[in-house]
Amino acid sequence: MSSAKTPGFTETQGQYLAFIYTYVLLNRQAPAEADFQRFFCVTAPSVHSMIKQLERLGFIRRTPRQARSIELLVPVDQLPRLQPIKTSVAG
């Protein structure tokens, strides 16, 4: 990494954070948990668990009982590049 300070998130967490940034940039609103499910090809409980973990670690903030309220708290220059998802389904 080019920055002196290494971000304190895992590769998977970084991809979720990069997805949030990219989604907001393109759609002008935060993603819903269903958007994460579709992009990452994971289950609803997996997404919910990751979102709660990102919030607990201080990488995002959410407003209770408000849909699409995810706010990114990580500086954009610390985010990894969003990688395409590799699936076993032939396209």
Biopython code that builds the backbone (N, CA, C, O; Angstrom):
import numpy as np
from Bio.PDB.StructureBuilder import StructureBuilder

atoms = [
    (1, "MET", "N", (0.825, -1.184, 0.000)),
    (1, "MET", "CA", (0.000, 0.000, 0.000)),
    (1, "MET", "C", (0.868, 1.246, 0.000)),
    (1, "MET", "O", (1.973, 1.250, 0.541)),
    (2, "SER", "N", (0.359, 2.287, -0.606)),
    (2, "SER", "CA", (1.136, 3.501, -0.705)),
    (2, "SER", "C", (1.000, 4.373, 0.533)),
    (2, "SER", "O", (1.884, 5.181, 0.815)),
    (3, "SER", "N", (-0.092, 4.225, 1.280)),
    (3, "SER", "CA", (-0.260, 5.058, 2.470)),
    (3, "SER", "C", (0.583, 4.526, 3.619)),
    (3, "SER", "O", (0.853, 3.330, 3.722)),
    (4, "ALA", "N", (0.988, 5.452, 4.476)),
    (4, "ALA", "CA", (1.833, 5.076, 5.607)),
    (4, "ALA", "C", (1.044, 4.277, 6.637)),
    (4, "ALA", "O", (1.595, 3.415, 7.320)),
    (5, "LYS", "N", (-0.240, 4.568, 6.741)),
    (5, "LYS", "CA", (-1.085, 3.875, 7.704)),
    (5, "LYS", "C", (-1.888, 2.789, 6.987)),
    (5, "LYS", "O", (-2.603, 3.070, 6.026)),
    (6, "THR", "N", (-1.765, 1.566, 7.455)),
    (6, "THR", "CA", (-2.499, 0.458, 6.861)),
    (6, "THR", "C", (-3.911, 0.425, 7.440)),
    (6, "THR", "O", (-4.076, 0.481, 8.659)),
    (7, "PRO", "N", (-4.935, 0.333, 6.581)),
    (7, "PRO", "CA", (-6.304, 0.254, 7.091)),
    (7, "PRO", "C", (-6.471, -0.980, 7.972)),
    (7, "PRO", "O", (-5.829, -2.003, 7.735)),
    (8, "GLY", "N", (-7.322, -0.891, 8.976)),
    (8, "GLY", "CA", (-7.497, -1.991, 9.912)),
    (8, "GLY", "C", (-8.635, -2.925, 9.568)),
    (8, "GLY", "O", (-9.300, -3.440, 10.467)),
    (9, "PHE", "N", (-8.874, -3.158, 8.287)),
    (9, "PHE", "CA", (-9.958, -4.076, 7.915)),
    (9, "PHE", "C", (-9.422, -5.216, 7.067)),
    (9, "PHE", "O", (-8.372, -5.107, 6.434)),
    (10, "THR", "N", (-10.174, -6.318, 7.070)),
    (10, "THR", "CA", (-9.794, -7.492, 6.282)),
    (10, "THR", "C", (-10.097, -7.239, 4.798)),
    (10, "THR", "O", (-10.732, -6.246, 4.442)),
    (11, "GLU", "N", (-9.640, -8.141, 3.958)),
    (11, "GLU", "CA", (-9.909, -8.020, 2.522)),
    (11, "GLU", "C", (-11.413, -8.017, 2.239)),
    (11, "GLU", "O", (-11.901, -7.204, 1.454)),
    (12, "THR", "N", (-12.136, -8.926, 2.878)),
    (12, "THR", "CA", (-13.586, -9.004, 2.668)),
    (12, "THR", "C", (-14.278, -7.742, 3.176)),
    (12, "THR", "O", (-15.154, -7.200, 2.502)),
    (13, "GLN", "N", (-13.893, -7.279, 4.351)),
    (13, "GLN", "CA", (-14.469, -6.048, 4.883)),
    (13, "GLN", "C", (-14.184, -4.887, 3.932)),
    (13, "GLN", "O", (-15.051, -4.047, 3.690)),
    (14, "GLY", "N", (-12.971, -4.846, 3.398)),
    (14, "GLY", "CA", (-12.602, -3.801, 2.450)),
    (14, "GLY", "C", (-13.468, -3.828, 1.207)),
    (14, "GLY", "O", (-13.824, -2.778, 0.672)),
    (15, "GLN", "N", (-13.811, -5.026, 0.740)),
    (15, "GLN", "CA", (-14.674, -5.133, -0.440)),
    (15, "GLN", "C", (-16.088, -4.622, -0.140)),
    (15, "GLN", "O", (-16.706, -3.973, -0.983)),
    (16, "TYR", "N", (-16.591, -4.912, 1.050)),
    (16, "TYR", "CA", (-17.909, -4.385, 1.431)),
    (16, "TYR", "C", (-17.857, -2.863, 1.510)),
    (16, "TYR", "O", (-18.781, -2.191, 1.053)),
    (17, "LEU", "N", (-16.803, -2.320, 2.078)),
    (17, "LEU", "CA", (-16.658, -0.867, 2.184)),
    (17, "LEU", "C", (-16.526, -0.237, 0.795)),
    (17, "LEU", "O", (-17.126, 0.805, 0.532)),
    (18, "ALA", "N", (-15.755, -0.853, -0.085)),
    (18, "ALA", "CA", (-15.607, -0.350, -1.455)),
    (18, "ALA", "C", (-16.942, -0.423, -2.191)),
    (18, "ALA", "O", (-17.260, 0.458, -2.989)),
    (19, "PHE", "N", (-17.723, -1.471, -1.926)),
    (19, "PHE", "CA", (-19.043, -1.599, -2.547)),
    (19, "PHE", "C", (-19.951, -0.458, -2.094)),
    (19, "PHE", "O", (-20.653, 0.141, -2.909)),
    (20, "ILE", "N", (-19.936, -0.159, -0.796)),
    (20, "ILE", "CA", (-20.762, 0.939, -0.273)),
    (20, "ILE", "C", (-20.389, 2.241, -0.984)),
    (20, "ILE", "O", (-21.262, 2.967, -1.461)),
    (21, "TYR", "N", (-19.095, 2.527, -1.051)),
    (21, "TYR", "CA", (-18.633, 3.755, -1.703)),
    (21, "TYR", "C", (-19.092, 3.813, -3.163)),
    (21, "TYR", "O", (-19.642, 4.823, -3.602)),
    (22, "THR", "N", (-18.870, 2.743, -3.903)),
    (22, "THR", "CA", (-19.214, 2.701, -5.319)),
    (22, "THR", "C", (-20.720, 2.793, -5.524)),
    (22, "THR", "O", (-21.187, 3.497, -6.420)),
    (23, "TYR", "N", (-21.482, 2.081, -4.694)),
    (23, "TYR", "CA", (-22.945, 2.087, -4.817)),
    (23, "TYR", "C", (-23.491, 3.493, -4.605)),
    (23, "TYR", "O", (-24.339, 3.953, -5.369)),
    (24, "VAL", "N", (-23.008, 4.178, -3.570)),
    (24, "VAL", "CA", (-23.473, 5.538, -3.284)),
    (24, "VAL", "C", (-23.084, 6.476, -4.428)),
    (24, "VAL", "O", (-23.872, 7.334, -4.824)),
    (25, "LEU", "N", (-21.883, 6.313, -4.950)),
    (25, "LEU", "CA", (-21.424, 7.143, -6.061)),
    (25, "LEU", "C", (-22.344, 6.993, -7.273)),
    (25, "LEU", "O", (-22.681, 7.980, -7.926)),
    (26, "LEU", "N", (-22.745, 5.768, -7.567)),
    (26, "LEU", "CA", (-23.574, 5.501, -8.745)),
    (26, "LEU", "C", (-25.058, 5.758, -8.537)),
    (26, "LEU", "O", (-25.752, 6.177, -9.463)),
    (27, "ASN", "N", (-25.555, 5.510, -7.318)),
    (27, "ASN", "CA", (-27.001, 5.548, -7.079)),
    (27, "ASN", "C", (-27.475, 6.684, -6.179)),
    (27, "ASN", "O", (-28.677, 6.871, -5.992)),
    (28, "ARG", "N", (-26.536, 7.436, -5.626)),
    (28, "ARG", "CA", (-26.853, 8.565, -4.744)),
    (28, "ARG", "C", (-27.682, 8.180, -3.532)),
    (28, "ARG", "O", (-28.416, 8.997, -2.976)),
    (29, "GLN", "N", (-27.558, 6.950, -3.139)),
    (29, "GLN", "CA", (-28.161, 6.450, -1.902)),
    (29, "GLN", "C", (-27.378, 5.218, -1.469)),
    (29, "GLN", "O", (-26.730, 4.553, -2.277)),
    (30, "ALA", "N", (-27.453, 4.933, -0.177)),
    (30, "ALA", "CA", (-26.720, 3.780, 0.348)),
    (30, "ALA", "C", (-27.377, 2.486, -0.121)),
    (30, "ALA", "O", (-28.576, 2.462, -0.400)),
    (31, "PRO", "N", (-26.598, 1.414, -0.207)),
    (31, "PRO", "CA", (-27.173, 0.126, -0.611)),
    (31, "PRO", "C", (-28.040, -0.477, 0.490)),
    (31, "PRO", "O", (-27.817, -0.237, 1.677)),
    (32, "ALA", "N", (-29.023, -1.258, 0.080)),
    (32, "ALA", "CA", (-29.809, -2.059, 1.009)),
    (32, "ALA", "C", (-29.084, -3.393, 1.184)),
    (32, "ALA", "O", (-28.226, -3.744, 0.373)),
    (33, "GLU", "N", (-29.420, -4.126, 2.224)),
    (33, "GLU", "CA", (-28.773, -5.417, 2.439)),
    (33, "GLU", "C", (-28.992, -6.347, 1.245)),
    (33, "GLU", "O", (-28.122, -7.159, 0.931)),
    (34, "ALA", "N", (-30.134, -6.240, 0.581)),
    (34, "ALA", "CA", (-30.401, -7.066, -0.605)),
    (34, "ALA", "C", (-29.422, -6.757, -1.741)),
    (34, "ALA", "O", (-29.093, -7.643, -2.531)),
    (35, "ASP", "N", (-28.962, -5.520, -1.828)),
    (35, "ASP", "CA", (-27.986, -5.150, -2.860)),
    (35, "ASP", "C", (-26.654, -5.861, -2.618)),
    (35, "ASP", "O", (-26.009, -6.321, -3.560)),
    (36, "PHE", "N", (-26.247, -5.946, -1.353)),
    (36, "PHE", "CA", (-25.025, -6.678, -1.003)),
    (36, "PHE", "C", (-25.187, -8.153, -1.368)),
    (36, "PHE", "O", (-24.280, -8.771, -1.925)),
    (37, "GLN", "N", (-26.361, -8.707, -1.044)),
    (37, "GLN", "CA", (-26.632, -10.129, -1.331)),
    (37, "GLN", "C", (-26.452, -10.421, -2.812)),
    (37, "GLN", "O", (-25.786, -11.386, -3.184)),
    (38, "ARG", "N", (-27.043, -9.592, -3.649)),
    (38, "ARG", "CA", (-26.957, -9.803, -5.097)),
    (38, "ARG", "C", (-25.524, -9.661, -5.592)),
    (38, "ARG", "O", (-25.062, -10.480, -6.386)),
    (39, "PHE", "N", (-24.821, -8.641, -5.137)),
    (39, "PHE", "CA", (-23.464, -8.394, -5.644)),
    (39, "PHE", "C", (-22.476, -9.460, -5.187)),
    (39, "PHE", "O", (-21.688, -9.962, -5.988)),
    (40, "PHE", "N", (-22.516, -9.806, -3.903)),
    (40, "PHE", "CA", (-21.532, -10.737, -3.352)),
    (40, "PHE", "C", (-21.983, -12.202, -3.396)),
    (40, "PHE", "O", (-21.216, -13.094, -3.035)),
    (41, "CYS", "N", (-23.218, -12.455, -3.835)),
    (41, "CYS", "CA", (-23.749, -13.817, -3.922)),
    (41, "CYS", "C", (-23.649, -14.526, -2.564)),
    (41, "CYS", "O", (-23.134, -15.639, -2.463)),
    (42, "VAL", "N", (-24.149, -13.857, -1.537)),
    (42, "VAL", "CA", (-24.136, -14.401, -0.180)),
    (42, "VAL", "C", (-25.546, -14.355, 0.397)),
    (42, "VAL", "O", (-26.451, -13.763, -0.191)),
    (43, "THR", "N", (-25.721, -14.988, 1.553)),
    (43, "THR", "CA", (-27.036, -15.048, 2.181)),
    (43, "THR", "C", (-27.336, -13.768, 2.969)),
    (43, "THR", "O", (-26.434, -13.002, 3.309)),
    (44, "ALA", "N", (-28.612, -13.562, 3.245)),
    (44, "ALA", "CA", (-29.037, -12.404, 4.033)),
    (44, "ALA", "C", (-28.365, -12.371, 5.412)),
    (44, "ALA", "O", (-27.903, -11.310, 5.831)),
    (45, "PRO", "N", (-28.298, -13.506, 6.130)),
    (45, "PRO", "CA", (-27.623, -13.466, 7.430)),
    (45, "PRO", "C", (-26.145, -13.094, 7.330)),
    (45, "PRO", "O", (-25.616, -12.424, 8.217)),
    (46, "SER", "N", (-25.472, -13.524, 6.259)),
    (46, "SER", "CA", (-24.063, -13.176, 6.071)),
    (46, "SER", "C", (-23.895, -11.669, 5.902)),
    (46, "SER", "O", (-23.001, -11.065, 6.494)),
    (47, "VAL", "N", (-24.755, -11.073, 5.095)),
    (47, "VAL", "CA", (-24.701, -9.626, 4.881)),
    (47, "VAL", "C", (-24.978, -8.893, 6.183)),
    (47, "VAL", "O", (-24.244, -7.977, 6.555)),
    (48, "HIS", "N", (-26.027, -9.294, 6.870)),
    (48, "HIS", "CA", (-26.403, -8.614, 8.112)),
    (48, "HIS", "C", (-25.273, -8.687, 9.135)),
    (48, "HIS", "O", (-24.971, -7.701, 9.807)),
    (49, "SER", "N", (-24.667, -9.831, 9.247)),
    (49, "SER", "CA", (-23.554, -10.020, 10.175)),
    (49, "SER", "C", (-22.380, -9.102, 9.813)),
    (49, "SER", "O", (-21.785, -8.480, 10.693)),
    (50, "MET", "N", (-22.051, -9.019, 8.533)),
    (50, "MET", "CA", (-20.941, -8.169, 8.103)),
    (50, "MET", "C", (-21.248, -6.697, 8.363)),
    (50, "MET", "O", (-20.378, -5.958, 8.825)),
    (51, "ILE", "N", (-22.468, -6.266, 8.073)),
    (51, "ILE", "CA", (-22.846, -4.870, 8.295)),
    (51, "ILE", "C", (-22.747, -4.529, 9.783)),
    (51, "ILE", "O", (-22.234, -3.473, 10.154)),
    (52, "LYS", "N", (-23.243, -5.434, 10.626)),
    (52, "LYS", "CA", (-23.145, -5.198, 12.073)),
    (52, "LYS", "C", (-21.684, -5.138, 12.522)),
    (52, "LYS", "O", (-21.324, -4.320, 13.369)),
    (53, "GLN", "N", (-20.846, -6.003, 11.955)),
    (53, "GLN", "CA", (-19.426, -6.019, 12.309)),
    (53, "GLN", "C", (-18.738, -4.724, 11.853)),
    (53, "GLN", "O", (-17.956, -4.149, 12.610)),
    (54, "LEU", "N", (-19.015, -4.264, 10.645)),
    (54, "LEU", "CA", (-18.426, -3.029, 10.147)),
    (54, "LEU", "C", (-18.828, -1.840, 11.015)),
    (54, "LEU", "O", (-18.032, -0.934, 11.262)),
    (55, "GLU", "N", (-20.075, -1.863, 11.469)),
    (55, "GLU", "CA", (-20.552, -0.788, 12.345)),
    (55, "GLU", "C", (-19.861, -0.863, 13.710)),
    (55, "GLU", "O", (-19.420, 0.153, 14.247)),
    (56, "ARG", "N", (-19.774, -2.052, 14.252)),
    (56, "ARG", "CA", (-19.140, -2.253, 15.565)),
    (56, "ARG", "C", (-17.670, -1.822, 15.542)),
    (56, "ARG", "O", (-17.157, -1.295, 16.530)),
    (57, "LEU", "N", (-16.997, -2.050, 14.410)),
    (57, "LEU", "CA", (-15.589, -1.689, 14.275)),
    (57, "LEU", "C", (-15.376, -0.208, 13.939)),
    (57, "LEU", "O", (-14.241, 0.268, 13.907)),
    (58, "GLY", "N", (-16.468, 0.511, 13.691)),
    (58, "GLY", "CA", (-16.364, 1.944, 13.432)),
    (58, "GLY", "C", (-16.066, 2.324, 11.990)),
    (58, "GLY", "O", (-15.646, 3.449, 11.721)),
    (59, "PHE", "N", (-16.278, 1.398, 11.056)),
    (59, "PHE", "CA", (-16.034, 1.684, 9.645)),
    (59, "PHE", "C", (-17.244, 2.320, 8.956)),
    (59, "PHE", "O", (-17.106, 3.024, 7.955)),
    (60, "ILE", "N", (-18.434, 2.058, 9.511)),
    (60, "ILE", "CA", (-19.670, 2.638, 8.984)),
    (60, "ILE", "C", (-20.535, 3.090, 10.153)),
    (60, "ILE", "O", (-20.297, 2.731, 11.306)),
    (61, "ARG", "N", (-21.559, 3.900, 9.816)),
    (61, "ARG", "CA", (-22.554, 4.304, 10.808)),
    (61, "ARG", "C", (-23.915, 4.102, 10.161)),
    (61, "ARG", "O", (-24.085, 4.339, 8.965)),
    (62, "ARG", "N", (-24.889, 3.659, 10.963)),
    (62, "ARG", "CA", (-26.260, 3.483, 10.477)),
    (62, "ARG", "C", (-27.213, 4.200, 11.404)),
    (62, "ARG", "O", (-26.919, 4.386, 12.585)),
    (63, "THR", "N", (-28.368, 4.610, 10.869)),
    (63, "THR", "CA", (-29.429, 5.191, 11.669)),
    (63, "THR", "C", (-30.428, 4.076, 11.967)),
    (63, "THR", "O", (-30.968, 3.467, 11.044)),
    (64, "PRO", "N", (-30.677, 3.804, 13.252)),
    (64, "PRO", "CA", (-31.620, 2.731, 13.597)),
    (64, "PRO", "C", (-32.996, 2.939, 12.956)),
    (64, "PRO", "O", (-33.512, 4.055, 12.898)),
    (65, "ARG", "N", (-33.565, 1.849, 12.484)),
    (65, "ARG", "CA", (-34.899, 1.818, 11.886)),
    (65, "ARG", "C", (-35.063, 2.743, 10.672)),
    (65, "ARG", "O", (-36.165, 3.203, 10.371)),
    (66, "GLN", "N", (-33.954, 3.003, 9.987)),
    (66, "GLN", "CA", (-34.019, 3.808, 8.761)),
    (66, "GLN", "C", (-33.330, 3.038, 7.635)),
    (66, "GLN", "O", (-32.144, 2.720, 7.717)),
    (67, "ALA", "N", (-34.085, 2.750, 6.598)),
    (67, "ALA", "CA", (-33.541, 1.998, 5.461)),
    (67, "ALA", "C", (-32.478, 2.816, 4.733)),
    (67, "ALA", "O", (-32.540, 4.045, 4.696)),
    (68, "ARG", "N", (-31.515, 2.124, 4.163)),
    (68, "ARG", "CA", (-30.461, 2.734, 3.344)),
    (68, "ARG", "C", (-29.760, 3.883, 4.064)),
    (68, "ARG", "O", (-29.523, 4.942, 3.482)),
    (69, "SER", "N", (-29.434, 3.661, 5.327)),
    (69, "SER", "CA", (-28.825, 4.731, 6.126)),
    (69, "SER", "C", (-27.335, 4.518, 6.383)),
    (69, "SER", "O", (-26.760, 5.186, 7.242)),
    (70, "ILE", "N", (-26.700, 3.599, 5.655)),
    (70, "ILE", "CA", (-25.282, 3.323, 5.875)),
    (70, "ILE", "C", (-24.446, 4.528, 5.446)),
    (70, "ILE", "O", (-24.583, 5.038, 4.334)),
    (71, "GLU", "N", (-23.587, 4.963, 6.347)),
    (71, "GLU", "CA", (-22.669, 6.065, 6.058)),
    (71, "GLU", "C", (-21.244, 5.551, 6.227)),
    (71, "GLU", "O", (-20.903, 4.988, 7.267)),
    (72, "LEU", "N", (-20.434, 5.738, 5.230)),
    (72, "LEU", "CA", (-19.050, 5.284, 5.235)),
    (72, "LEU", "C", (-18.205, 6.221, 6.090)),
    (72, "LEU", "O", (-18.261, 7.438, 5.913)),
    (73, "LEU", "N", (-17.419, 5.664, 7.021)),
    (73, "LEU", "CA", (-16.574, 6.464, 7.898)),
    (73, "LEU", "C", (-15.084, 6.311, 7.590)),
    (73, "LEU", "O", (-14.245, 6.909, 8.264)),
    (74, "VAL", "N", (-14.759, 5.517, 6.583)),
    (74, "VAL", "CA", (-13.371, 5.273, 6.184)),
    (74, "VAL", "C", (-13.013, 6.276, 5.081)),
    (74, "VAL", "O", (-13.788, 6.446, 4.140)),
    (75, "PRO", "N", (-11.861, 6.939, 5.177)),
    (75, "PRO", "CA", (-11.451, 7.850, 4.096)),
    (75, "PRO", "C", (-11.357, 7.103, 2.763)),
    (75, "PRO", "O", (-10.855, 5.981, 2.701)),
    (76, "VAL", "N", (-11.838, 7.735, 1.718)),
    (76, "VAL", "CA", (-11.886, 7.111, 0.394)),
    (76, "VAL", "C", (-10.508, 6.633, -0.055)),
    (76, "VAL", "O", (-10.401, 5.594, -0.707)),
    (77, "ASP", "N", (-9.461, 7.368, 0.280)),
    (77, "ASP", "CA", (-8.122, 6.973, -0.172)),
    (77, "ASP", "C", (-7.593, 5.721, 0.527)),
    (77, "ASP", "O", (-6.552, 5.191, 0.139)),
    (78, "GLN", "N", (-8.299, 5.245, 1.551)),
    (78, "GLN", "CA", (-7.906, 4.006, 2.231)),
    (78, "GLN", "C", (-8.690, 2.792, 1.732)),
    (78, "GLN", "O", (-8.402, 1.663, 2.129)),
    (79, "LEU", "N", (-9.669, 3.017, 0.870)),
    (79, "LEU", "CA", (-10.486, 1.915, 0.367)),
    (79, "LEU", "C", (-9.751, 1.157, -0.732)),
    (79, "LEU", "O", (-9.051, 1.757, -1.548)),
    (80, "PRO", "N", (-9.915, -0.175, -0.751)),
    (80, "PRO", "CA", (-9.346, -0.950, -1.859)),
    (80, "PRO", "C", (-10.200, -0.779, -3.109)),
    (80, "PRO", "O", (-11.322, -0.277, -3.042)),
    (81, "ARG", "N", (-9.671, -1.193, -4.224)),
    (81, "ARG", "CA", (-10.451, -1.187, -5.464)),
    (81, "ARG", "C", (-11.468, -2.318, -5.379)),
    (81, "ARG", "O", (-11.137, -3.421, -4.943)),
    (82, "LEU", "N", (-12.690, -2.053, -5.788)),
    (82, "LEU", "CA", (-13.741, -3.072, -5.775)),
    (82, "LEU", "C", (-13.421, -4.111, -6.838)),
    (82, "LEU", "O", (-13.235, -3.779, -8.009)),
    (83, "GLN", "N", (-13.360, -5.366, -6.423)),
    (83, "GLN", "CA", (-13.011, -6.469, -7.325)),
    (83, "GLN", "C", (-14.264, -7.160, -7.843)),
    (83, "GLN", "O", (-15.244, -7.301, -7.112)),
    (84, "PRO", "N", (-14.237, -7.590, -9.092)),
    (84, "PRO", "CA", (-15.378, -8.369, -9.596)),
    (84, "PRO", "C", (-15.482, -9.683, -8.831)),
    (84, "PRO", "O", (-14.474, -10.246, -8.401)),
    (85, "ILE", "N", (-16.678, -10.151, -8.672)),
    (85, "ILE", "CA", (-16.923, -11.389, -7.945)),
    (85, "ILE", "C", (-16.701, -12.567, -8.892)),
    (85, "ILE", "O", (-17.201, -12.586, -10.017)),
    (86, "LYS", "N", (-15.949, -13.534, -8.415)),
    (86, "LYS", "CA", (-15.696, -14.741, -9.200)),
    (86, "LYS", "C", (-16.672, -15.820, -8.740)),
    (86, "LYS", "O", (-16.679, -16.206, -7.571)),
    (87, "THR", "N", (-17.485, -16.296, -9.661)),
    (87, "THR", "CA", (-18.446, -17.344, -9.324)),
    (87, "THR", "C", (-18.146, -18.583, -10.156)),
    (87, "THR", "O", (-17.420, -18.530, -11.149)),
    (88, "SER", "N", (-18.719, -19.689, -9.726)),
    (88, "SER", "CA", (-18.516, -20.942, -10.470)),
    (88, "SER", "C", (-19.522, -21.075, -11.616)),
    (88, "SER", "O", (-19.471, -22.036, -12.384)),
    (89, "VAL", "N", (-20.431, -20.109, -11.726)),
    (89, "VAL", "CA", (-21.440, -20.153, -12.779)),
    (89, "VAL", "C", (-20.829, -19.614, -14.066)),
    (89, "VAL", "O", (-20.309, -18.499, -14.096)),
    (90, "ALA", "N", (-20.894, -20.401, -15.115)),
    (90, "ALA", "CA", (-20.340, -19.965, -16.401)),
    (90, "ALA", "C", (-21.242, -18.895, -16.994)),
    (90, "ALA", "O", (-22.463, -19.054, -17.020)),
    (91, "GLY", "N", (-20.658, -17.822, -17.462)),
    (91, "GLY", "CA", (-21.445, -16.706, -17.979)),
    (91, "GLY", "C", (-21.330, -16.661, -19.424)),
    (91, "GLY", "O", (-21.920, -15.790, -20.064)),
]
sb = StructureBuilder()
sb.init_structure("model")
sb.init_model(0)
sb.init_chain("A")
sb.init_seg("    ")
for serial, (resi, resn, name, xyz) in enumerate(atoms, 1):
    if name == "N":
        sb.init_residue(resn, " ", resi, " ")
    sb.init_atom(name, np.array(xyz, "f"), 0.0, 1.0, " ", f" {name:<3s}", serial, name[0])
structure = sb.get_structure()
